[in-house]
Amino acid sequence: MKYLTRVAIAVDQLVATVVFGTMPDETISAMAHRRHWKRTERCINFLFRDPNHCAAAYVSEMSGTQNAAEYR
């Protein structure tokens, strides 16, 4: 994963934790799916041009596949 991608994900997780009170490792995408925020989820999916982005982020969080191989 590229450096700027990792930084963007870290900022996403920080904002999700500070603003929305999520778990520290959870992204806004995964949170929107978990909390059933359908409008937010549709908007995020549209931005990423992937109709399943938020659902995939949630599944990734639940299974731990977003973690580096050293932590799996």
PQR file of N, CA, C, O and H, with PARSE charges and radii, in Angstrom:
ATOM      1  N   MET A   1       0.852  -1.171   0.000 -0.4000 1.5000
ATOM      2  CA  MET A   1       0.000   0.000   0.000 -0.0000 2.0000
ATOM      3  C   MET A   1       0.900   1.236   0.000  0.5500 1.7000
ATOM      4  O   MET A   1       1.895   1.290   0.723 -0.5500 1.4000
ATOM      5  N   LYS A   2       0.548   2.209  -0.803 -0.4000 1.5000
ATOM      6  CA  LYS A   2       1.360   3.410  -0.928 -0.0000 2.0000
ATOM      7  C   LYS A   2       1.258   4.281   0.322  0.5500 1.7000
ATOM      8  O   LYS A   2       0.276   4.240   1.062 -0.5500 1.4000
ATOM      9  H   LYS A   2      -0.260   2.166  -1.391  0.4000 1.0000
ATOM     10  N   TYR A   3       2.302   5.064   0.524 -0.4000 1.5000
ATOM     11  CA  TYR A   3       2.404   5.927   1.706 -0.0000 2.0000
ATOM     12  C   TYR A   3       1.200   6.867   1.823  0.5500 1.7000
ATOM     13  O   TYR A   3       0.580   6.940   2.884 -0.5500 1.4000
ATOM     14  H   TYR A   3       3.100   5.097  -0.077  0.4000 1.0000
ATOM     15  N   LEU A   4       0.864   7.582   0.757 -0.4000 1.5000
ATOM     16  CA  LEU A   4      -0.236   8.541   0.821 -0.0000 2.0000
ATOM     17  C   LEU A   4      -1.578   7.861   1.083  0.5500 1.7000
ATOM     18  O   LEU A   4      -2.452   8.442   1.726 -0.5500 1.4000
ATOM     19  H   LEU A   4       1.367   7.523  -0.105  0.4000 1.0000
ATOM     20  N   THR A   5      -1.743   6.651   0.597 -0.4000 1.5000
ATOM     21  CA  THR A   5      -2.960   5.894   0.885 -0.0000 2.0000
ATOM     22  C   THR A   5      -3.043   5.569   2.369  0.5500 1.7000
ATOM     23  O   THR A   5      -4.104   5.695   2.981 -0.5500 1.4000
ATOM     24  H   THR A   5      -1.033   6.179   0.074  0.4000 1.0000
ATOM     25  N   ARG A   6      -1.921   5.150   2.945 -0.4000 1.5000
ATOM     26  CA  ARG A   6      -1.897   4.848   4.388 -0.0000 2.0000
ATOM     27  C   ARG A   6      -2.186   6.092   5.217  0.5500 1.7000
ATOM     28  O   ARG A   6      -2.900   6.010   6.217 -0.5500 1.4000
ATOM     29  H   ARG A   6      -1.059   5.048   2.447  0.4000 1.0000
ATOM     30  N   VAL A   7      -1.645   7.242   4.821 -0.4000 1.5000
ATOM     31  CA  VAL A   7      -1.885   8.498   5.532 -0.0000 2.0000
ATOM     32  C   VAL A   7      -3.363   8.873   5.429  0.5500 1.7000
ATOM     33  O   VAL A   7      -3.966   9.286   6.419 -0.5500 1.4000
ATOM     34  H   VAL A   7      -1.065   7.308   4.008  0.4000 1.0000
ATOM     35  N   ALA A   8      -3.946   8.734   4.244 -0.4000 1.5000
ATOM     36  CA  ALA A   8      -5.365   9.055   4.068 -0.0000 2.0000
ATOM     37  C   ALA A   8      -6.246   8.173   4.950  0.5500 1.7000
ATOM     38  O   ALA A   8      -7.211   8.658   5.542 -0.5500 1.4000
ATOM     39  H   ALA A   8      -3.456   8.399   3.439  0.4000 1.0000
ATOM     40  N   ILE A   9      -5.926   6.900   5.039 -0.4000 1.5000
ATOM     41  CA  ILE A   9      -6.694   5.991   5.891 -0.0000 2.0000
ATOM     42  C   ILE A   9      -6.530   6.365   7.362  0.5500 1.7000
ATOM     43  O   ILE A   9      -7.494   6.308   8.126 -0.5500 1.4000
ATOM     44  H   ILE A   9      -5.142   6.506   4.558  0.4000 1.0000
ATOM     45  N   ALA A  10      -5.326   6.744   7.760 -0.4000 1.5000
ATOM     46  CA  ALA A  10      -5.090   7.156   9.147 -0.0000 2.0000
ATOM     47  C   ALA A  10      -5.892   8.408   9.489  0.5500 1.7000
ATOM     48  O   ALA A  10      -6.460   8.500  10.577 -0.5500 1.4000
ATOM     49  H   ALA A  10      -4.544   6.791   7.140  0.4000 1.0000
ATOM     50  N   VAL A  11      -5.942   9.363   8.580 -0.4000 1.5000
ATOM     51  CA  VAL A  11      -6.730  10.581   8.803 -0.0000 2.0000
ATOM     52  C   VAL A  11      -8.212  10.227   8.875  0.5500 1.7000
ATOM     53  O   VAL A  11      -8.934  10.754   9.721 -0.5500 1.4000
ATOM     54  H   VAL A  11      -5.481   9.289   7.696  0.4000 1.0000
ATOM     55  N   ASP A  12      -8.667   9.345   7.999 -0.4000 1.5000
ATOM     56  CA  ASP A  12     -10.050   8.879   8.004 -0.0000 2.0000
ATOM     57  C   ASP A  12     -10.400   8.268   9.360  0.5500 1.7000
ATOM     58  O   ASP A  12     -11.442   8.583   9.936 -0.5500 1.4000
ATOM     59  H   ASP A  12      -8.080   8.917   7.311  0.4000 1.0000
ATOM     60  N   GLN A  13      -9.542   7.405   9.862 -0.4000 1.5000
ATOM     61  CA  GLN A  13      -9.785   6.753  11.147 -0.0000 2.0000
ATOM     62  C   GLN A  13      -9.759   7.756  12.298  0.5500 1.7000
ATOM     63  O   GLN A  13     -10.540   7.636  13.242 -0.5500 1.4000
ATOM     64  H   GLN A  13      -8.696   7.149   9.394  0.4000 1.0000
ATOM     65  N   LEU A  14      -8.872   8.738  12.226 -0.4000 1.5000
ATOM     66  CA  LEU A  14      -8.806   9.769  13.263 -0.0000 2.0000
ATOM     67  C   LEU A  14     -10.089  10.588  13.289  0.5500 1.7000
ATOM     68  O   LEU A  14     -10.661  10.818  14.355 -0.5500 1.4000
ATOM     69  H   LEU A  14      -8.238   8.835  11.460  0.4000 1.0000
ATOM     70  N   VAL A  15     -10.540  11.026  12.124 -0.4000 1.5000
ATOM     71  CA  VAL A  15     -11.781  11.797  12.048 -0.0000 2.0000
ATOM     72  C   VAL A  15     -12.961  10.966  12.553  0.5500 1.7000
ATOM     73  O   VAL A  15     -13.799  11.466  13.304 -0.5500 1.4000
ATOM     74  H   VAL A  15     -10.076  10.839  11.258  0.4000 1.0000
ATOM     75  N   ALA A  16     -13.026   9.715  12.145 -0.4000 1.5000
ATOM     76  CA  ALA A  16     -14.120   8.842  12.594 -0.0000 2.0000
ATOM     77  C   ALA A  16     -14.121   8.705  14.115  0.5500 1.7000
ATOM     78  O   ALA A  16     -15.183   8.699  14.738 -0.5500 1.4000
ATOM     79  H   ALA A  16     -12.345   9.309  11.534  0.4000 1.0000
ATOM     80  N   THR A  17     -12.947   8.596  14.707 -0.4000 1.5000
ATOM     81  CA  THR A  17     -12.855   8.433  16.160 -0.0000 2.0000
ATOM     82  C   THR A  17     -13.201   9.719  16.892  0.5500 1.7000
ATOM     83  O   THR A  17     -13.974   9.700  17.850 -0.5500 1.4000
ATOM     84  H   THR A  17     -12.084   8.601  14.202  0.4000 1.0000
ATOM     85  N   VAL A  18     -12.634  10.842  16.449 -0.4000 1.5000
ATOM     86  CA  VAL A  18     -12.824  12.121  17.142 -0.0000 2.0000
ATOM     87  C   VAL A  18     -14.236  12.662  16.934  0.5500 1.7000
ATOM     88  O   VAL A  18     -14.879  13.091  17.892 -0.5500 1.4000
ATOM     89  H   VAL A  18     -12.006  10.858  15.671  0.4000 1.0000
ATOM     90  N   VAL A  19     -14.720  12.647  15.706 -0.4000 1.5000
ATOM     91  CA  VAL A  19     -16.005  13.267  15.390 -0.0000 2.0000
ATOM     92  C   VAL A  19     -17.183  12.351  15.699  0.5500 1.7000
ATOM     93  O   VAL A  19     -18.190  12.804  16.244 -0.5500 1.4000
ATOM     94  H   VAL A  19     -14.198  12.299  14.928  0.4000 1.0000
ATOM     95  N   PHE A  20     -17.070  11.071  15.359 -0.4000 1.5000
ATOM     96  CA  PHE A  20     -18.203  10.158  15.480 -0.0000 2.0000
ATOM     97  C   PHE A  20     -18.091   9.189  16.654  0.5500 1.7000
ATOM     98  O   PHE A  20     -19.044   8.464  16.941 -0.5500 1.4000
ATOM     99  H   PHE A  20     -16.252  10.704  14.917  0.4000 1.0000
ATOM    100  N   GLY A  21     -16.951   9.161  17.335 -0.4000 1.5000
ATOM    101  CA  GLY A  21     -16.790   8.285  18.491 -0.0000 2.0000
ATOM    102  C   GLY A  21     -16.702   6.813  18.160  0.5500 1.7000
ATOM    103  O   GLY A  21     -17.115   5.968  18.955 -0.5500 1.4000
ATOM    104  H   GLY A  21     -16.177   9.749  17.102  0.4000 1.0000
ATOM    105  N   THR A  22     -16.164   6.496  16.986 -0.4000 1.5000
ATOM    106  CA  THR A  22     -16.046   5.091  16.593 -0.0000 2.0000
ATOM    107  C   THR A  22     -14.857   4.430  17.283  0.5500 1.7000
ATOM    108  O   THR A  22     -14.144   5.054  18.068 -0.5500 1.4000
ATOM    109  H   THR A  22     -15.829   7.182  16.341  0.4000 1.0000
ATOM    110  N   MET A  23     -14.665   3.171  16.973 -0.4000 1.5000
ATOM    111  CA  MET A  23     -13.486   2.461  17.447 -0.0000 2.0000
ATOM    112  C   MET A  23     -12.261   3.019  16.722  0.5500 1.7000
ATOM    113  O   MET A  23     -12.381   3.429  15.567 -0.5500 1.4000
ATOM    114  H   MET A  23     -15.244   2.664  16.335  0.4000 1.0000
ATOM    115  N   PRO A  24     -11.091   3.048  17.357 -0.5600 1.5000
ATOM    116  CA  PRO A  24      -9.923   3.704  16.771  0.2800 2.0000
ATOM    117  C   PRO A  24      -9.479   3.177  15.415  0.5500 1.7000
ATOM    118  O   PRO A  24      -8.855   3.923  14.660 -0.5500 1.4000
ATOM    119  N   ASP A  25      -9.765   1.950  15.078 -0.4000 1.5000
ATOM    120  CA  ASP A  25      -9.287   1.382  13.816 -0.0000 2.0000
ATOM    121  C   ASP A  25     -10.356   1.405  12.723  0.5500 1.7000
ATOM    122  O   ASP A  25     -10.109   0.929  11.615 -0.5500 1.4000
ATOM    123  H   ASP A  25     -10.272   1.344  15.692  0.4000 1.0000
ATOM    124  N   GLU A  26     -11.532   1.947  13.017 -0.4000 1.5000
ATOM    125  CA  GLU A  26     -12.644   1.885  12.073 -0.0000 2.0000
ATOM    126  C   GLU A  26     -12.664   3.105  11.153  0.5500 1.7000
ATOM    127  O   GLU A  26     -12.472   4.235  11.602 -0.5500 1.4000
ATOM    128  H   GLU A  26     -11.733   2.333  13.917  0.4000 1.0000
ATOM    129  N   THR A  27     -12.897   2.865   9.873 -0.4000 1.5000
ATOM    130  CA  THR A  27     -13.005   3.960   8.918 -0.0000 2.0000
ATOM    131  C   THR A  27     -14.441   4.477   8.875  0.5500 1.7000
ATOM    132  O   THR A  27     -15.368   3.827   9.357 -0.5500 1.4000
ATOM    133  H   THR A  27     -13.053   1.947   9.508  0.4000 1.0000
ATOM    134  N   ILE A  28     -14.602   5.656   8.290 -0.4000 1.5000
ATOM    135  CA  ILE A  28     -15.935   6.226   8.145 -0.0000 2.0000
ATOM    136  C   ILE A  28     -16.799   5.331   7.253  0.5500 1.7000
ATOM    137  O   ILE A  28     -18.000   5.200   7.488 -0.5500 1.4000
ATOM    138  H   ILE A  28     -13.849   6.185   7.898  0.4000 1.0000
ATOM    139  N   SER A  29     -16.210   4.728   6.253 -0.4000 1.5000
ATOM    140  CA  SER A  29     -16.952   3.827   5.363 -0.0000 2.0000
ATOM    141  C   SER A  29     -17.537   2.649   6.138  0.5500 1.7000
ATOM    142  O   SER A  29     -18.722   2.344   6.008 -0.5500 1.4000
ATOM    143  H   SER A  29     -15.235   4.834   6.062  0.4000 1.0000
ATOM    144  N   ALA A  30     -16.713   1.995   6.936 -0.4000 1.5000
ATOM    145  CA  ALA A  30     -17.179   0.847   7.718 -0.0000 2.0000
ATOM    146  C   ALA A  30     -18.224   1.284   8.741  0.5500 1.7000
ATOM    147  O   ALA A  30     -19.205   0.576   8.970 -0.5500 1.4000
ATOM    148  H   ALA A  30     -15.750   2.243   7.042  0.4000 1.0000
ATOM    149  N   MET A  31     -18.016   2.445   9.356 -0.4000 1.5000
ATOM    150  CA  MET A  31     -18.958   2.960  10.344 -0.0000 2.0000
ATOM    151  C   MET A  31     -20.312   3.251   9.710  0.5500 1.7000
ATOM    152  O   MET A  31     -21.350   2.931  10.290 -0.5500 1.4000
ATOM    153  H   MET A  31     -17.219   3.020   9.171  0.4000 1.0000
ATOM    154  N   ALA A  32     -20.309   3.857   8.522 -0.4000 1.5000
ATOM    155  CA  ALA A  32     -21.570   4.178   7.849 -0.0000 2.0000
ATOM    156  C   ALA A  32     -22.368   2.908   7.570  0.5500 1.7000
ATOM    157  O   ALA A  32     -23.588   2.883   7.728 -0.5500 1.4000
ATOM    158  H   ALA A  32     -19.466   4.117   8.051  0.4000 1.0000
ATOM    159  N   HIS A  33     -21.674   1.866   7.157 -0.4000 1.5000
ATOM    160  CA  HIS A  33     -22.367   0.590   6.894 -0.0000 2.0000
ATOM    161  C   HIS A  33     -22.869  -0.030   8.206  0.5500 1.7000
ATOM    162  O   HIS A  33     -24.008  -0.491   8.283 -0.5500 1.4000
ATOM    163  H   HIS A  33     -20.682   1.887   7.028  0.4000 1.0000
ATOM    164  N   ARG A  34     -22.023  -0.038   9.221 -0.4000 1.5000
ATOM    165  CA  ARG A  34     -22.403  -0.648  10.505 -0.0000 2.0000
ATOM    166  C   ARG A  34     -23.582   0.068  11.153  0.5500 1.7000
ATOM    167  O   ARG A  34     -24.461  -0.572  11.730 -0.5500 1.4000
ATOM    168  H   ARG A  34     -21.098   0.337   9.159  0.4000 1.0000
ATOM    169  N   ARG A  35     -23.600   1.400  11.057 -0.4000 1.5000
ATOM    170  CA  ARG A  35     -24.676   2.182  11.671 -0.0000 2.0000
ATOM    171  C   ARG A  35     -25.898   2.337  10.770  0.5500 1.7000
ATOM    172  O   ARG A  35     -26.865   3.000  11.145 -0.5500 1.4000
ATOM    173  H   ARG A  35     -22.885   1.919  10.587  0.4000 1.0000
ATOM    174  N   HIS A  36     -25.861   1.733   9.592 -0.4000 1.5000
ATOM    175  CA  HIS A  36     -26.979   1.781   8.646 -0.0000 2.0000
ATOM    176  C   HIS A  36     -27.311   3.215   8.234  0.5500 1.7000
ATOM    177  O   HIS A  36     -28.479   3.584   8.111 -0.5500 1.4000
ATOM    178  H   HIS A  36     -25.075   1.194   9.287  0.4000 1.0000
ATOM    179  N   TRP A  37     -26.268   4.015   8.025 -0.4000 1.5000
ATOM    180  CA  TRP A  37     -26.448   5.386   7.538 -0.0000 2.0000
ATOM    181  C   TRP A  37     -26.511   5.314   6.024  0.5500 1.7000
ATOM    182  O   TRP A  37     -25.503   5.518   5.347 -0.5500 1.4000
ATOM    183  H   TRP A  37     -25.319   3.716   8.126  0.4000 1.0000
ATOM    184  N   LYS A  38     -27.682   5.026   5.494 -0.4000 1.5000
ATOM    185  CA  LYS A  38     -27.842   4.737   4.063 -0.0000 2.0000
ATOM    186  C   LYS A  38     -27.437   5.906   3.174  0.5500 1.7000
ATOM    187  O   LYS A  38     -26.770   5.692   2.162 -0.5500 1.4000
ATOM    188  H   LYS A  38     -28.500   4.859   6.044  0.4000 1.0000
ATOM    189  N   ARG A  39     -27.813   7.123   3.514 -0.4000 1.5000
ATOM    190  CA  ARG A  39     -27.429   8.274   2.683 -0.0000 2.0000
ATOM    191  C   ARG A  39     -25.927   8.465   2.653  0.5500 1.7000
ATOM    192  O   ARG A  39     -25.340   8.679   1.592 -0.5500 1.4000
ATOM    193  H   ARG A  39     -28.355   7.297   4.336  0.4000 1.0000
ATOM    194  N   THR A  40     -25.311   8.388   3.812 -0.4000 1.5000
ATOM    195  CA  THR A  40     -23.856   8.531   3.889 -0.0000 2.0000
ATOM    196  C   THR A  40     -23.179   7.407   3.121  0.5500 1.7000
ATOM    197  O   THR A  40     -22.207   7.634   2.402 -0.5500 1.4000
ATOM    198  H   THR A  40     -25.787   8.214   4.673  0.4000 1.0000
ATOM    199  N   GLU A  41     -23.690   6.211   3.275 -0.4000 1.5000
ATOM    200  CA  GLU A  41     -23.130   5.051   2.583 -0.0000 2.0000
ATOM    201  C   GLU A  41     -23.239   5.213   1.062  0.5500 1.7000
ATOM    202  O   GLU A  41     -22.282   4.932   0.340 -0.5500 1.4000
ATOM    203  H   GLU A  41     -24.480   6.027   3.860  0.4000 1.0000
ATOM    204  N   ARG A  42     -24.391   5.660   0.580 -0.4000 1.5000
ATOM    205  CA  ARG A  42     -24.555   5.875  -0.862 -0.0000 2.0000
ATOM    206  C   ARG A  42     -23.592   6.941  -1.375  0.5500 1.7000
ATOM    207  O   ARG A  42     -23.016   6.794  -2.453 -0.5500 1.4000
ATOM    208  H   ARG A  42     -25.168   5.887   1.166  0.4000 1.0000
ATOM    209  N   CYS A  43     -23.418   8.007  -0.611 -0.4000 1.5000
ATOM    210  CA  CYS A  43     -22.511   9.084  -1.005 -0.0000 2.0000
ATOM    211  C   CYS A  43     -21.064   8.588  -1.078  0.5500 1.7000
ATOM    212  O   CYS A  43     -20.356   8.865  -2.046 -0.5500 1.4000
ATOM    213  H   CYS A  43     -23.886   8.127   0.265  0.4000 1.0000
ATOM    214  N   ILE A  44     -20.634   7.859  -0.059 -0.4000 1.5000
ATOM    215  CA  ILE A  44     -19.269   7.322  -0.035 -0.0000 2.0000
ATOM    216  C   ILE A  44     -19.076   6.331  -1.180  0.5500 1.7000
ATOM    217  O   ILE A  44     -18.058   6.370  -1.872 -0.5500 1.4000
ATOM    218  H   ILE A  44     -21.209   7.634   0.728  0.4000 1.0000
ATOM    219  N   ASN A  45     -20.034   5.459  -1.378 -0.4000 1.5000
ATOM    220  CA  ASN A  45     -19.950   4.488  -2.481 -0.0000 2.0000
ATOM    221  C   ASN A  45     -19.844   5.208  -3.825  0.5500 1.7000
ATOM    222  O   ASN A  45     -19.084   4.789  -4.697 -0.5500 1.4000
ATOM    223  H   ASN A  45     -20.861   5.428  -0.816  0.4000 1.0000
ATOM    224  N   PHE A  46     -20.605   6.290  -3.991 -0.4000 1.5000
ATOM    225  CA  PHE A  46     -20.539   7.069  -5.219 -0.0000 2.0000
ATOM    226  C   PHE A  46     -19.151   7.691  -5.396  0.5500 1.7000
ATOM    227  O   PHE A  46     -18.585   7.648  -6.489 -0.5500 1.4000
ATOM    228  H   PHE A  46     -21.223   6.631  -3.283  0.4000 1.0000
ATOM    229  N   LEU A  47     -18.604   8.269  -4.323 -0.4000 1.5000
ATOM    230  CA  LEU A  47     -17.281   8.903  -4.405 -0.0000 2.0000
ATOM    231  C   LEU A  47     -16.199   7.904  -4.808  0.5500 1.7000
ATOM    232  O   LEU A  47     -15.277   8.245  -5.549 -0.5500 1.4000
ATOM    233  H   LEU A  47     -19.064   8.305  -3.436  0.4000 1.0000
ATOM    234  N   PHE A  48     -16.313   6.683  -4.322 -0.4000 1.5000
ATOM    235  CA  PHE A  48     -15.322   5.653  -4.637 -0.0000 2.0000
ATOM    236  C   PHE A  48     -15.672   4.870  -5.905  0.5500 1.7000
ATOM    237  O   PHE A  48     -14.933   3.971  -6.306 -0.5500 1.4000
ATOM    238  H   PHE A  48     -17.062   6.406  -3.720  0.4000 1.0000
ATOM    239  N   ARG A  49     -16.799   5.214  -6.531 -0.4000 1.5000
ATOM    240  CA  ARG A  49     -17.241   4.537  -7.760 -0.0000 2.0000
ATOM    241  C   ARG A  49     -17.353   3.026  -7.567  0.5500 1.7000
ATOM    242  O   ARG A  49     -17.009   2.236  -8.446 -0.5500 1.4000
ATOM    243  H   ARG A  49     -17.399   5.944  -6.205  0.4000 1.0000
ATOM    244  N   ASP A  50     -17.845   2.656  -6.389 -0.4000 1.5000
ATOM    245  CA  ASP A  50     -17.984   1.234  -6.051 -0.0000 2.0000
ATOM    246  C   ASP A  50     -19.254   1.073  -5.216  0.5500 1.7000
ATOM    247  O   ASP A  50     -19.295   1.552  -4.082 -0.5500 1.4000
ATOM    248  H   ASP A  50     -18.124   3.298  -5.675  0.4000 1.0000
ATOM    249  N   PRO A  51     -20.278   0.422  -5.733 -0.5600 1.5000
ATOM    250  CA  PRO A  51     -21.534   0.295  -4.990  0.2800 2.0000
ATOM    251  C   PRO A  51     -21.418  -0.532  -3.716  0.5500 1.7000
ATOM    252  O   PRO A  51     -22.341  -0.531  -2.901 -0.5500 1.4000
ATOM    253  N   ASN A  52     -20.312  -1.234  -3.528 -0.4000 1.5000
ATOM    254  CA  ASN A  52     -20.128  -2.063  -2.333 -0.0000 2.0000
ATOM    255  C   ASN A  52     -18.961  -1.607  -1.470  0.5500 1.7000
ATOM    256  O   ASN A  52     -18.499  -2.368  -0.619 -0.5500 1.4000
ATOM    257  H   ASN A  52     -19.563  -1.236  -4.190  0.4000 1.0000
ATOM    258  N   HIS A  53     -18.471  -0.384  -1.665 -0.4000 1.5000
ATOM    259  CA  HIS A  53     -17.281   0.067  -0.935 -0.0000 2.0000
ATOM    260  C   HIS A  53     -17.474  -0.011   0.580  0.5500 1.7000
ATOM    261  O   HIS A  53     -16.640  -0.583   1.281 -0.5500 1.4000
ATOM    262  H   HIS A  53     -18.847   0.234  -2.356  0.4000 1.0000
ATOM    263  N   CYS A  54     -18.555   0.555   1.080 -0.4000 1.5000
ATOM    264  CA  CYS A  54     -18.767   0.582   2.533 -0.0000 2.0000
ATOM    265  C   CYS A  54     -18.982  -0.817   3.108  0.5500 1.7000
ATOM    266  O   CYS A  54     -18.468  -1.139   4.180 -0.5500 1.4000
ATOM    267  H   CYS A  54     -19.232   1.020   0.510  0.4000 1.0000
ATOM    268  N   ALA A  55     -19.732  -1.634   2.402 -0.4000 1.5000
ATOM    269  CA  ALA A  55     -19.949  -3.012   2.863 -0.0000 2.0000
ATOM    270  C   ALA A  55     -18.627  -3.769   2.879  0.5500 1.7000
ATOM    271  O   ALA A  55     -18.355  -4.523   3.814 -0.5500 1.4000
ATOM    272  H   ALA A  55     -20.150  -1.373   1.532  0.4000 1.0000
ATOM    273  N   ALA A  56     -17.807  -3.575   1.855 -0.4000 1.5000
ATOM    274  CA  ALA A  56     -16.499  -4.240   1.807 -0.0000 2.0000
ATOM    275  C   ALA A  56     -15.586  -3.735   2.924  0.5500 1.7000
ATOM    276  O   ALA A  56     -14.825  -4.512   3.502 -0.5500 1.4000
ATOM    277  H   ALA A  56     -18.029  -2.962   1.096  0.4000 1.0000
ATOM    278  N   ALA A  57     -15.659  -2.439   3.230 -0.4000 1.5000
ATOM    279  CA  ALA A  57     -14.852  -1.887   4.323 -0.0000 2.0000
ATOM    280  C   ALA A  57     -15.277  -2.504   5.651  0.5500 1.7000
ATOM    281  O   ALA A  57     -14.433  -2.819   6.490 -0.5500 1.4000
ATOM    282  H   ALA A  57     -16.277  -1.809   2.761  0.4000 1.0000
ATOM    283  N   TYR A  58     -16.567  -2.675   5.840 -0.4000 1.5000
ATOM    284  CA  TYR A  58     -17.086  -3.291   7.067 -0.0000 2.0000
ATOM    285  C   TYR A  58     -16.612  -4.738   7.193  0.5500 1.7000
ATOM    286  O   TYR A  58     -16.150  -5.155   8.255 -0.5500 1.4000
ATOM    287  H   TYR A  58     -17.253  -2.419   5.159  0.4000 1.0000
ATOM    288  N   VAL A  59     -16.728  -5.496   6.110 -0.4000 1.5000
ATOM    289  CA  VAL A  59     -16.291  -6.899   6.123 -0.0000 2.0000
ATOM    290  C   VAL A  59     -14.789  -6.971   6.393  0.5500 1.7000
ATOM    291  O   VAL A  59     -14.330  -7.844   7.130 -0.5500 1.4000
ATOM    292  H   VAL A  59     -17.103  -5.157   5.247  0.4000 1.0000
ATOM    293  N   SER A  60     -14.033  -6.064   5.805 -0.4000 1.5000
ATOM    294  CA  SER A  60     -12.590  -6.021   6.026 -0.0000 2.0000
ATOM    295  C   SER A  60     -12.269  -5.761   7.493  0.5500 1.7000
ATOM    296  O   SER A  60     -11.372  -6.387   8.056 -0.5500 1.4000
ATOM    297  H   SER A  60     -14.406  -5.355   5.207  0.4000 1.0000
ATOM    298  N   GLU A  61     -13.000  -4.839   8.110 -0.4000 1.5000
ATOM    299  CA  GLU A  61     -12.799  -4.559   9.537 -0.0000 2.0000
ATOM    300  C   GLU A  61     -13.119  -5.790  10.386  0.5500 1.7000
ATOM    301  O   GLU A  61     -12.383  -6.124  11.315 -0.5500 1.4000
ATOM    302  H   GLU A  61     -13.729  -4.330   7.652  0.4000 1.0000
ATOM    303  N   MET A  62     -14.218  -6.453  10.056 -0.4000 1.5000
ATOM    304  CA  MET A  62     -14.645  -7.609  10.852 -0.0000 2.0000
ATOM    305  C   MET A  62     -13.688  -8.787  10.716  0.5500 1.7000
ATOM    306  O   MET A  62     -13.473  -9.527  11.677 -0.5500 1.4000
ATOM    307  H   MET A  62     -14.816  -6.181   9.301  0.4000 1.0000
ATOM    308  N   SER A  63     -13.110  -8.966   9.523 -0.4000 1.5000
ATOM    309  CA  SER A  63     -12.230 -10.109   9.305 -0.0000 2.0000
ATOM    310  C   SER A  63     -10.763  -9.789   9.530  0.5500 1.7000
ATOM    311  O   SER A  63      -9.935 -10.697   9.595 -0.5500 1.4000
ATOM    312  H   SER A  63     -13.284  -8.366   8.743  0.4000 1.0000
ATOM    313  N   GLY A  64     -10.430  -8.500   9.652 -0.4000 1.5000
ATOM    314  CA  GLY A  64      -9.047  -8.107   9.894 -0.0000 2.0000
ATOM    315  C   GLY A  64      -8.172  -8.122   8.662  0.5500 1.7000
ATOM    316  O   GLY A  64      -6.948  -8.062   8.777 -0.5500 1.4000
ATOM    317  H   GLY A  64     -11.103  -7.763   9.599  0.4000 1.0000
ATOM    318  N   THR A  65      -8.773  -8.203   7.474 -0.4000 1.5000
ATOM    319  CA  THR A  65      -7.965  -8.282   6.262 -0.0000 2.0000
ATOM    320  C   THR A  65      -7.294  -6.965   5.901  0.5500 1.7000
ATOM    321  O   THR A  65      -6.393  -6.943   5.062 -0.5500 1.4000
ATOM    322  H   THR A  65      -9.768  -8.252   7.381  0.4000 1.0000
ATOM    323  N   GLN A  66      -7.720  -5.863   6.524 -0.4000 1.5000
ATOM    324  CA  GLN A  66      -7.084  -4.580   6.242 -0.0000 2.0000
ATOM    325  C   GLN A  66      -5.760  -4.440   6.991  0.5500 1.7000
ATOM    326  O   GLN A  66      -4.977  -3.536   6.697 -0.5500 1.4000
ATOM    327  H   GLN A  66      -8.452  -5.882   7.205  0.4000 1.0000
ATOM    328  N   ASN A  67      -5.506  -5.312   7.940 -0.4000 1.5000
ATOM    329  CA  ASN A  67      -4.266  -5.251   8.717 -0.0000 2.0000
ATOM    330  C   ASN A  67      -3.091  -5.765   7.898  0.5500 1.7000
ATOM    331  O   ASN A  67      -3.248  -6.583   6.991 -0.5500 1.4000
ATOM    332  H   ASN A  67      -6.142  -6.046   8.179  0.4000 1.0000
ATOM    333  N   ALA A  68      -1.920  -5.267   8.241 -0.4000 1.5000
ATOM    334  CA  ALA A  68      -0.702  -5.747   7.585 -0.0000 2.0000
ATOM    335  C   ALA A  68      -0.513  -7.243   7.875  0.5500 1.7000
ATOM    336  O   ALA A  68      -0.982  -7.750   8.895 -0.5500 1.4000
ATOM    337  H   ALA A  68      -1.792  -4.603   8.977  0.4000 1.0000
ATOM    338  N   ALA A  69       0.164  -7.925   6.985 -0.4000 1.5000
ATOM    339  CA  ALA A  69       0.347  -9.380   7.132 -0.0000 2.0000
ATOM    340  C   ALA A  69       0.998  -9.744   8.476  0.5500 1.7000
ATOM    341  O   ALA A  69       0.720 -10.810   9.024 -0.5500 1.4000
ATOM    342  H   ALA A  69       0.544  -7.514   6.156  0.4000 1.0000
ATOM    343  N   GLU A  70       1.847  -8.880   9.000 -0.4000 1.5000
ATOM    344  CA  GLU A  70       2.511  -9.145  10.275 -0.0000 2.0000
ATOM    345  C   GLU A  70       1.528  -9.251  11.435  0.5500 1.7000
ATOM    346  O   GLU A  70       1.821  -9.877  12.454 -0.5500 1.4000
ATOM    347  H   GLU A  70       2.072  -8.014   8.554  0.4000 1.0000
ATOM    348  N   TYR A  71       0.336  -8.621  11.270 -0.4000 1.5000
ATOM    349  CA  TYR A  71      -0.652  -8.601  12.360 -0.0000 2.0000
ATOM    350  C   TYR A  71      -1.791  -9.595  12.160  0.5500 1.7000
ATOM    351  O   TYR A  71      -2.684  -9.675  13.003 -0.5500 1.4000
ATOM    352  H   TYR A  71       0.098  -8.112  10.443  0.4000 1.0000
ATOM    353  N   ARG A  72      -1.783 -10.341  11.086 -0.4000 1.5000
ATOM    354  CA  ARG A  72      -2.872 -11.307  10.853 -0.0000 2.0000
ATOM    355  C   ARG A  72      -2.543 -12.631  11.468  0.5500 1.7000
ATOM    356  O   ARG A  72      -3.336 -13.568  11.377 -0.5500 1.4000
ATOM    357  H   ARG A  72      -1.057 -10.276  10.401  0.4000 1.0000
TER
END
